[in-house]
């Protein structure tokens, strides 16, 4: 298959790219790694009249840690770079853990951190991790910027809250609490084969107070809805409670029963996905709690 005809632009700066998006609106589409957009164009599922290639914009590729513990990642930073960067491993170990699960090395060599978020694939790892970690996304329109919490960024199936003339340029991941309020995390998924899209995946964060009771918890599933799905009823059940095996089991069962509404496809039935939500939710909360109390690496 070949894509429909389109006009190609390769700006060298963010300002030039934003000007092109402002000029052409819905007719334009930014091109990041191209690992999702180009196949969609080849199958004519996407037919942009204007393609704005971001790969020449060096200012959008960076990784840095701030003094307050925040991790800043440029939207055009390659996934393979994020995977092996020691700053990411230190500041955001969940993201470090998630990166090798994304497709294959050849895909990660071209795919970008921001591109995965902007594409908003409901089966993708990075959107769920961003929501679980309370990441913030910096979006530009012309000379105006806005910061969008990751939990508000994903609007539906392959859809975000960005307008056609907006561009995602930076992602900020805050540090997990340390000291008296201890925290732990987990990232798990089940796929038919290693590197396949997950049948179900989960990103979990737990924060314990000084008495080892749950001060806060986040449980975010992917491949079970139109985007990252927060198990809000399950995590509310845990707040203020010691994270015993029984409490974790009840929360995971509630997540499977009430927080998700998965569909069936050729890879898995809805019932099987619900089963996986319960299993992975329990395992992820158990691992996150163990990390918080020093019981896991």
C-alpha positions as CSV (number, residue, x, y, z in Angstrom):
1,X,0.0,0.0,0.0
2,X,1.1,3.6,-0.6
3,X,-0.1,6.7,1.2
4,X,-2.3,9.3,-0.4
5,X,-0.5,12.3,-1.8
6,X,0.7,14.8,0.8
7,X,2.9,17.9,1.1
8,X,6.1,17.4,3.1
9,X,7.7,20.0,5.5
10,X,10.8,19.5,7.6
11,X,11.2,22.5,9.9
12,X,14.4,23.0,11.9
13,X,12.8,24.8,15.0
14,X,9.7,24.3,17.2
15,X,8.6,27.8,16.1
16,X,8.6,26.8,12.4
17,X,6.7,23.6,13.2
18,X,4.0,25.5,15.2
19,X,3.6,28.0,12.4
20,X,3.0,25.2,9.9
21,X,0.4,23.6,12.2
22,X,-1.3,27.0,12.8
23,X,-1.4,27.6,9.0
24,X,-2.8,24.3,8.0
25,X,-4.9,23.2,11.0
26,X,-6.7,19.9,10.6
27,X,-5.0,19.2,7.2
28,X,-1.5,18.9,8.9
29,X,-0.1,16.1,11.0
30,X,3.2,16.1,12.9
31,X,5.6,13.2,12.2
32,X,7.7,12.0,15.1
33,X,9.2,8.5,14.9
34,X,6.7,7.5,12.3
35,X,6.3,4.0,13.7
36,X,2.6,4.4,14.0
37,X,1.7,7.2,11.7
38,X,3.5,5.9,8.6
39,X,1.8,2.4,8.6
40,X,-1.6,4.2,9.1
41,X,-0.8,6.4,6.1
42,X,0.2,3.4,4.0
43,X,-3.1,1.7,4.8
44,X,-4.8,5.1,4.2
45,X,-6.3,5.1,7.7
46,X,-4.7,8.5,8.0
47,X,-4.5,10.9,5.1
48,X,-2.9,14.2,6.1
49,X,-2.6,16.7,3.3
50,X,0.5,18.2,5.1
51,X,3.1,16.2,6.9
52,X,5.3,18.2,9.4
53,X,8.4,16.2,10.1
54,X,9.8,17.0,13.6
55,X,13.0,15.0,13.3
56,X,15.2,18.0,12.4
57,X,14.2,19.9,15.6
58,X,17.1,19.1,17.9
59,X,15.7,21.2,20.8
60,X,13.0,18.7,21.3
61,X,15.3,15.8,22.2
62,X,16.7,16.0,25.8
63,X,16.7,14.3,29.2
64,X,17.6,16.1,32.3
65,X,17.0,16.0,36.1
66,X,16.2,19.0,38.1
67,X,17.3,19.8,41.6
68,X,13.7,19.1,42.9
69,X,13.9,15.5,41.6
70,X,11.8,16.1,38.5
71,X,12.7,14.3,35.3
72,X,12.3,16.3,32.1
73,X,12.1,14.5,28.8
74,X,11.8,16.2,25.4
75,X,9.0,14.9,23.2
76,X,11.3,13.9,20.4
77,X,13.7,11.9,22.6
78,X,14.0,8.4,21.1
79,X,12.6,5.6,23.2
80,X,15.9,3.7,22.9
81,X,17.7,6.7,24.4
82,X,15.2,6.8,27.3
83,X,15.6,3.0,27.8
84,X,19.3,3.2,28.5
85,X,19.7,6.7,30.1
86,X,21.0,6.4,33.7
87,X,19.1,9.6,34.7
88,X,15.8,7.9,33.7
89,X,16.7,4.7,35.6
90,X,17.5,6.8,38.7
91,X,14.7,9.4,38.6
92,X,11.8,7.3,37.1
93,X,12.5,3.6,37.5
94,X,9.0,2.6,36.4
95,X,9.7,4.2,33.0
96,X,13.0,2.4,32.8
97,X,11.2,-0.8,33.5
98,X,8.5,-0.2,30.9
99,X,10.7,0.8,28.0
100,X,12.0,-2.7,27.0
101,X,8.4,-3.9,26.8
102,X,7.6,-1.5,24.0
103,X,7.7,-3.4,20.7
104,X,11.2,-4.3,19.4
105,X,14.5,-2.5,19.6
106,X,14.2,-1.5,15.9
107,X,10.9,0.3,16.8
108,X,12.3,1.9,19.9
109,X,15.3,3.2,17.8
110,X,12.9,5.4,15.9
111,X,9.9,5.8,18.2
112,X,9.8,8.8,20.4
113,X,8.7,9.3,24.0
114,X,6.3,12.1,23.2
115,X,5.1,10.4,20.0
116,X,3.8,7.5,21.9
117,X,1.9,9.8,24.3
118,X,0.5,11.9,21.5
119,X,-0.6,8.9,19.5
120,X,-2.6,7.7,22.6
121,X,-2.8,4.0,21.7
122,X,-4.9,2.4,24.4
123,X,-2.6,-0.6,24.3
124,X,0.6,1.5,24.8
125,X,2.8,1.3,27.9
126,X,3.9,5.0,28.2
127,X,0.4,6.6,28.6
128,X,-0.4,4.3,31.6
129,X,3.0,5.0,33.2
130,X,2.6,8.7,32.7
131,X,-0.8,8.7,34.4
132,X,0.4,6.5,37.3
133,X,3.4,8.8,37.9
134,X,1.3,12.0,37.8
135,X,3.3,13.3,34.8
136,X,2.7,16.7,33.3
137,X,2.8,17.4,29.6
138,X,3.9,20.8,28.1
139,X,1.9,21.7,25.0
140,X,2.6,24.7,22.8
141,X,0.4,26.7,20.5
142,X,2.2,29.5,18.8
143,X,3.8,31.4,21.7
144,X,1.4,30.1,24.3
145,X,2.0,27.1,26.5
146,X,-0.2,25.1,28.8
147,X,0.6,22.2,31.1
148,X,-1.8,19.2,31.0
149,X,-1.8,16.5,33.7
150,X,-1.3,13.1,32.1
151,X,-4.6,11.9,33.7
152,X,-6.4,14.7,31.7
153,X,-4.4,14.4,28.5
154,X,-6.0,11.2,27.0
155,X,-9.5,11.9,25.7
156,X,-10.4,8.6,24.1
157,X,-9.4,6.0,21.5
158,X,-6.3,7.4,19.8
159,X,-7.4,10.9,21.0
160,X,-5.9,13.5,23.2
161,X,-7.0,17.0,24.4
162,X,-4.5,18.7,22.0
163,X,-5.9,20.9,19.2
164,X,-4.6,20.5,15.6
165,X,-2.4,23.6,16.0
166,X,-0.8,22.4,19.3
167,X,2.4,20.4,19.8
168,X,3.6,18.3,22.7
169,X,7.1,19.4,23.5
170,X,8.0,18.2,27.0
171,X,7.1,15.7,29.6
172,X,7.8,16.2,33.3
173,X,7.8,13.3,35.8
174,X,7.7,14.3,39.4
175,X,9.6,12.3,42.0
176,X,7.9,9.7,44.2
177,X,7.7,10.7,47.8
178,X,10.6,9.6,50.0
179,X,11.4,9.9,53.7
180,X,8.6,9.4,56.2
181,X,6.1,9.0,53.3
182,X,7.6,6.0,51.5
183,X,6.6,4.9,48.0
184,X,6.8,1.9,45.7
185,X,5.9,1.1,42.2
186,X,5.3,-1.8,39.8
187,X,4.8,-2.2,36.0
188,X,3.5,-5.5,34.7
189,X,1.9,-6.8,31.5
190,X,0.8,-10.0,29.9
191,X,1.2,-10.6,26.1
192,X,1.0,-13.6,23.9
193,X,4.7,-13.2,22.9
194,X,7.4,-10.9,24.3
195,X,7.1,-7.5,22.6
196,X,3.5,-8.1,21.3
197,X,0.9,-5.6,22.4
198,X,-0.2,-6.4,25.9
199,X,-3.5,-8.3,26.4
200,X,-3.6,-6.4,29.7
201,X,-1.0,-4.2,31.5
202,X,-0.8,-2.2,34.7
203,X,1.2,0.6,36.3
204,X,0.9,0.8,40.1
205,X,2.1,3.3,42.7
206,X,1.6,3.1,46.4
207,X,2.5,5.7,49.0
208,X,2.6,4.8,52.7
209,X,2.4,7.1,55.7
210,X,4.6,6.9,58.8
211,X,2.4,4.0,60.2
212,X,2.6,1.9,57.0
213,X,-0.9,2.7,56.0
214,X,-1.8,3.6,52.5
215,X,-1.8,7.4,52.1
216,X,-2.3,7.2,48.3
217,X,-2.4,4.6,45.5
218,X,-2.7,4.7,41.8
219,X,-3.6,1.7,39.7
220,X,-3.7,2.3,35.9
221,X,-4.5,-0.4,33.4
222,X,-4.0,-0.4,29.6
223,X,-5.5,-2.6,26.8
224,X,-8.8,-2.6,28.7
225,X,-10.5,0.5,27.3
226,X,-10.2,3.6,25.1
227,X,-7.1,4.8,26.9
228,X,-5.4,4.4,30.3
229,X,-8.0,3.3,32.8
230,X,-7.6,4.4,36.4
231,X,-8.9,1.9,38.9
232,X,-10.3,4.7,41.2
233,X,-12.7,2.5,43.2
234,X,-10.0,0.0,43.9
235,X,-7.5,2.6,45.1
236,X,-10.1,4.4,47.2
237,X,-10.7,1.1,49.0
238,X,-7.0,1.0,50.0
239,X,-6.6,4.6,51.4
240,X,-6.0,4.7,55.1
241,X,-5.6,0.9,55.3
242,X,-2.6,-1.3,55.9
243,X,-1.7,-3.0,52.6
244,X,-2.3,-6.5,53.8
245,X,-2.6,-9.4,51.3
246,X,-6.4,-9.5,52.0
247,X,-6.8,-5.7,51.4
248,X,-4.8,-6.0,48.1
249,X,-6.8,-9.0,47.0
250,X,-10.1,-7.1,47.6
251,X,-8.9,-4.0,45.8
252,X,-7.7,-6.1,42.8
253,X,-11.0,-7.9,42.6
254,X,-12.9,-4.6,42.8
255,X,-10.8,-3.2,40.0
256,X,-11.7,-6.2,37.8
257,X,-15.4,-6.1,38.7
258,X,-16.1,-2.4,38.7
259,X,-13.3,-0.2,37.4
260,X,-12.7,-1.7,33.9
261,X,-15.0,-2.5,31.0
262,X,-12.8,-4.4,28.5
263,X,-13.8,-5.6,25.1
264,X,-13.3,-8.8,23.3
265,X,-11.1,-9.3,20.2
266,X,-9.2,-12.0,18.3
267,X,-6.5,-12.0,21.1
268,X,-8.6,-12.2,24.2
269,X,-12.2,-12.2,25.5
270,X,-13.5,-9.6,27.8
271,X,-13.8,-12.2,30.6
272,X,-10.2,-13.2,30.2
273,X,-9.1,-9.5,30.3
274,X,-11.1,-9.0,33.5
275,X,-9.3,-12.1,35.0
276,X,-6.0,-10.6,34.1
277,X,-6.9,-7.2,35.6
278,X,-7.5,-9.0,38.9
279,X,-4.3,-11.1,38.7
280,X,-2.0,-8.2,37.6
281,X,-3.6,-5.7,39.9
282,X,-2.9,-8.0,42.9
283,X,0.7,-8.7,41.8
284,X,1.4,-5.1,41.0
285,X,0.0,-3.8,44.3
286,X,1.9,-6.4,46.2
287,X,5.2,-5.6,44.4
288,X,4.7,-1.8,44.9
289,X,3.9,-2.3,48.6
290,X,7.0,-4.4,49.0
291,X,9.2,-1.8,47.4
292,X,7.7,0.9,49.6
293,X,8.6,-1.1,52.7
294,X,12.0,-2.1,51.4
295,X,11.1,-5.7,50.7
296,X,11.8,-5.6,47.0
297,X,14.5,-4.1,44.8
